[in-house]
Amino acid sequence: MWSQLAPRACTGGVFIEFRPPLTQPGPFRFALELDEQDPICEFEVALPASNPVYIGKCKLRLELQTRGVAKESSIVGLTVGASPKKLHLTVRSEAALIYDSRLHPKYATEPTPRSESKHFCGPRATVTPDCIRGTSQCAPYPSICDGPEDCPANKVCCVSSDSALEYGARFGSQCTSARYCIGRLAHIACHRDEDCPSRMGCTDGSLASEFKPELRGCLERP
């Protein structure tokens, strides 16, 4: 009776942070290999997703972290109820690989007590896999505009690789006011100096590798 009533042993947990997150369309097929041991845990998640996700075949507790609802929903993280030394993660959308990373979690010095996490108490770690460049969810990010001619009057093409990394590829570009774009530390895409606010020139080429088509941005003049 005691063995049935006693709480389960703490398994620990690894939080896998997706930057950029996985946004629609899906579904996404996950495969997890812990410490190079079989069987590999495989499961599929469609968006919008339920949380937590229970996969009997995996014999692991898995919990998705999602953001948004309906067509705006995305997967920003996945917690795995285990504390492996090595973790191999792949994520596919249809046949295309988006993530394929071999990770070595570094666990916190102090384990997480059960009072703080009922399901993932024990050794805890966070890992951030690398998104495969050129795939649908990763850089270079598709841009809806590459200059002011693609936006309504009095609007600029505002681009930010940080926004794409945080919220998803399609959030990396939008048409906004120049003041709003500069205020959020984003970049104004341009073709010539005349596309930029005063005291700025179309000289910043740092955006070229982050967006498609390749972009130039406005930069403060010396």
Backbone hydrogen bonds, N-H to C=O, Kabsch-Sander energy under -0.5 kcal/mol:
donor,donor_aa,acceptor,acceptor_aa,energy
5,L,1,M,-1.8
6,A,2,W,-2.5
12,G,121,C,-2.9
13,G,123,P,-2.4
14,V,80,V,-2.0
15,F,125,A,-3.0
16,I,14,V,-0.7
16,I,78,L,-3.3
17,E,15,F,-0.7
17,E,127,V,-2.8
18,F,16,I,-0.5
18,F,76,V,-2.3
19,R,17,E,-0.7
22,L,75,I,-2.5
23,T,21,P,-0.7
24,Q,73,S,-0.8
28,F,45,V,-3.0
29,R,92,R,-2.7
30,F,28,F,-0.6
30,F,43,F,-3.2
31,A,90,T,-2.1
32,L,41,C,-2.9
33,E,88,H,-2.2
35,D,33,E,-0.5
35,D,86,K,-2.3
37,Q,34,L,-1.7
41,C,32,L,-2.6
42,E,40,I,-0.6
43,F,30,F,-1.9
45,V,28,F,-2.8
53,V,62,L,-1.2
54,Y,52,P,-0.5
55,I,53,V,-0.5
55,I,60,L,-0.6
56,G,54,Y,-0.6
58,C,55,I,-0.8
59,K,55,I,-1.0
59,K,56,G,-0.6
60,L,55,I,-0.7
62,L,53,V,-0.9
62,L,60,L,-0.6
63,E,79,T,-2.0
65,Q,77,G,-2.8
66,T,64,L,-0.6
67,R,74,S,-2.1
72,E,69,V,-2.4
73,S,70,A,-1.6
74,S,67,R,-1.9
75,I,22,L,-2.6
76,V,65,Q,-2.4
76,V,74,S,-0.6
77,G,65,Q,-1.5
78,L,16,I,-1.9
79,T,63,E,-2.7
80,V,14,V,-2.5
80,V,78,L,-0.5
81,G,61,R,-2.4
82,A,80,V,-2.1
87,L,103,L,-2.3
88,H,33,E,-2.7
89,L,87,L,-0.6
89,L,101,S,-2.8
90,T,31,A,-2.0
91,V,99,Y,-2.3
92,R,29,R,-2.3
93,S,96,A,-2.5
94,E,27,P,-0.6
94,E,92,R,-0.5
96,A,93,S,-1.9
98,I,91,V,-3.2
99,Y,91,V,-1.4
100,D,130,D,-0.7
101,S,89,L,-2.4
103,L,87,L,-3.7
103,L,101,S,-0.6
107,Y,105,P,-0.6
108,A,124,R,-2.5
112,T,122,G,-2.9
116,E,113,P,-1.3
117,S,113,P,-1.6
122,G,112,T,-2.7
125,A,13,G,-1.7
127,V,15,F,-2.6
132,I,98,I,-3.2
133,R,131,C,-0.5
134,G,139,A,-3.1
135,T,132,I,-1.7
138,C,135,T,-1.4
141,Y,210,E,-3.0
143,S,212,K,-2.0
150,D,147,G,-1.7
151,C,148,P,-1.8
155,K,152,P,-1.6
156,V,176,T,-3.4
158,C,156,V,-0.9
158,C,174,Q,-3.0
159,V,157,C,-0.5
159,V,187,H,-3.0
160,S,172,G,-2.8
164,A,160,S,-1.6
165,L,161,S,-2.2
166,E,162,D,-2.0
167,Y,163,S,-3.1
168,G,163,S,-0.5
168,G,164,A,-1.7
171,F,168,G,-2.0
172,G,169,A,-1.5
174,Q,158,C,-2.1
176,T,156,V,-1.9
176,T,174,Q,-0.6
181,C,177,S,-2.2
182,I,178,A,-2.6
183,G,179,R,-2.4
184,R,180,Y,-1.5
185,L,182,I,-1.6
186,A,181,C,-2.2
187,H,159,V,-2.8
189,A,157,C,-3.1
189,A,187,H,-0.7
190,C,216,R,-2.2
195,D,192,R,-1.7
196,C,193,D,-2.0
200,M,197,P,-1.4
201,G,219,L,-2.7
203,T,201,G,-1.9
203,T,217,G,-0.6
204,D,217,G,-2.4
205,G,203,T,-0.8
208,A,205,G,-1.3
210,E,207,L,-1.4
211,F,207,L,-1.2
212,K,141,Y,-2.3
216,R,190,C,-0.6
217,G,204,D,-2.7
218,C,188,I,-2.1
219,L,201,G,-2.7
221,R,199,R,-2.6
